[in-house]
Amino acid sequence: MNNSSFDRIPWIFFDLDDTLWNFTENSEDSLHKLYGISPILRKLFPDFKEFIEIYHNNNSLMWDLYSQGKVTTSELKNERWRRTLATRQFEVLTAVCEELDRNYLEILAQGQAKIKGVEEMLSELVKNSLIAVLSNGFSTTQYKKLHYSGLEKYVTRTIVSEEIGINKPAKPIFEYAVSETGAQSPFLMVGDNLDSDILGAINAGWYAIWYNPLKKEFPYAPEFFRLNNLDPKLFLANVSSIEELKKAIKEFLIKNK
């Protein structure tokens, strides 16, 4: 697919959490620190591992609902804590949930762990490309993550769902990203979430590379693409390492130069 878009510098759009920034590592570290300063958590959950498992289950559930547009930002933030504390028959006050969430996000935003090899990859890509972050998340937290991790120097534009009230995988957020950056086709999205990042991008007519370090099985047969009017050719690669990701991006750039 040769296109005059590459007469200009190409844009590459990345998800942030667990694609560039190591959310898994930073979150566990942040929850451990929060547990250490929170008497309520230590009293209700003498076993930290039990607490973190229950929290993760509730957090994942609320993020799924948030991505579907079924809950608001404030509902997500409060409900993940309310549900966690409620497992201990604790009378959960909104103020308690708000304080826990505020403290957690302040700690989390300062996490510096990055996906191994990402910084070297970005330092190469910015020589000939422009990098954008397209993320579902909370604006202040996402910008701080980029700052404290040192990744912001590689990123030309950051687009966060909370700022515009649209979450991936909704098509309008991808259209907004194009409008905001001035990027021209072909567009490329790189992310770890198969539904939000990959199918969302393909539905918007973008190419997509799935960063899949856990080596999950790709669940969608060709029939799925046909029934949902999706072009399977837009799904470029399923990669499990940064080295494989670098290769896939390079091939995309060469092919569309």
Secondary structure, 3 states (H helix, E strand, C coil): CCCHHHHCCCEEEECCECCCECHHHHHHHHHHHHHHHCHHHHHHCCCHHHHHHHHHHHHHHHHHHHHCCCCCHHHHHHHHHHHHHHCCCCCCCHHHHHHHHHHHHHHHCCCCCECCCHHHHHHHHCCCCEEEEEECCCHHHHHHHHHHHCCHHHCCEEEEHHHHCCCCCCHHHHHHHHHHHCCCCCCEEEECCHHHHHHHHHHCCCEEEEECCCCCCCCCCHHHHHHCCCCHHHEEEEECCHHHHHHHHHHHHHHCC
